[in-house]
């Protein structure tokens, strides 16, 4: 939808948009993998809930990276408009 809605955006803006999409997609896949491992393949195993898996990376680190990129982008856009 972004490609269709904003075909004339600059290349760096498109890279930021697609980069954020890739980060969020990766984060979603890692979280789904952990959920599947905990609630499907280890169903009934109480100790499987305590295993961290890739949650240490997918939640705090990828969220911080995506948030940093978005906030810097918005700050740049505000400075351009000001």
C-alpha positions as CSV (number, residue, x, y, z in Angstrom):
1,X,0.0,0.0,0.0
2,X,2.8,2.4,0.8
3,X,4.3,1.8,-2.7
4,X,1.0,2.6,-4.3
5,X,0.1,5.6,-2.1
6,X,3.5,7.4,-2.2
7,X,5.3,6.5,-5.5
8,X,7.2,9.8,-5.6
9,X,8.8,9.7,-2.2
10,X,12.6,10.0,-2.0
11,X,14.7,6.8,-1.9
12,X,15.8,7.3,1.8
13,X,12.2,7.6,2.9
14,X,11.3,4.4,1.0
15,X,14.3,2.6,2.6
16,X,13.1,3.7,6.1
17,X,9.6,2.5,5.4
18,X,10.7,-0.9,4.0
19,X,13.3,-1.3,6.7
20,X,10.7,-0.8,9.5
21,X,8.4,-3.2,7.7
22,X,11.3,-5.8,7.6
23,X,12.1,-5.3,11.3
24,X,8.5,-5.6,12.3
25,X,8.0,-8.7,10.1
26,X,11.1,-10.3,11.7
27,X,9.9,-9.5,15.2
28,X,6.4,-10.9,14.4
29,X,8.0,-14.2,13.1
30,X,10.2,-14.5,16.1
31,X,7.4,-13.9,18.6
32,X,5.1,-16.4,16.7
33,X,7.9,-19.0,16.7
34,X,8.3,-18.6,20.5
35,X,4.6,-18.8,21.1
36,X,4.3,-21.9,18.9
37,X,7.2,-23.6,20.7
38,X,5.7,-22.8,24.1
39,X,2.0,-23.4,23.5
40,X,2.0,-26.1,20.8
41,X,5.1,-28.3,20.7
42,X,5.6,-28.1,24.5
43,X,2.0,-28.3,25.4
44,X,1.6,-29.5,29.0
45,X,5.2,-28.9,29.8
46,X,5.2,-26.3,32.6
47,X,9.0,-25.8,32.4
48,X,8.8,-24.8,28.7
49,X,7.1,-21.5,29.9
50,X,10.3,-20.5,31.7
51,X,12.5,-20.9,28.6
52,X,13.4,-17.6,27.0
53,X,14.1,-18.7,23.5
54,X,14.4,-15.7,21.2
55,X,12.1,-13.4,23.2
56,X,15.2,-11.7,24.7
57,X,16.0,-10.4,21.2
58,X,12.6,-10.0,19.5
59,X,10.9,-7.9,22.1
60,X,13.3,-5.4,23.7
61,X,16.0,-5.2,21.1
62,X,14.0,-5.1,17.9
63,X,11.4,-2.9,19.5
64,X,14.1,-0.4,20.6
65,X,15.8,-0.4,17.1
66,X,12.5,0.2,15.3
67,X,11.4,2.9,17.8
68,X,14.7,4.6,17.4
69,X,14.5,4.7,13.7
70,X,10.9,5.9,13.7
71,X,11.6,8.7,16.3
72,X,14.7,9.9,14.4
73,X,12.7,9.9,11.2
74,X,9.8,11.9,12.8
75,X,12.3,14.4,14.3
76,X,13.9,14.9,11.0
77,X,10.5,15.5,9.3
78,X,9.5,18.0,12.0
79,X,12.8,19.8,11.6
80,X,12.2,19.9,7.8
81,X,8.7,21.3,8.3
82,X,9.9,23.9,10.9
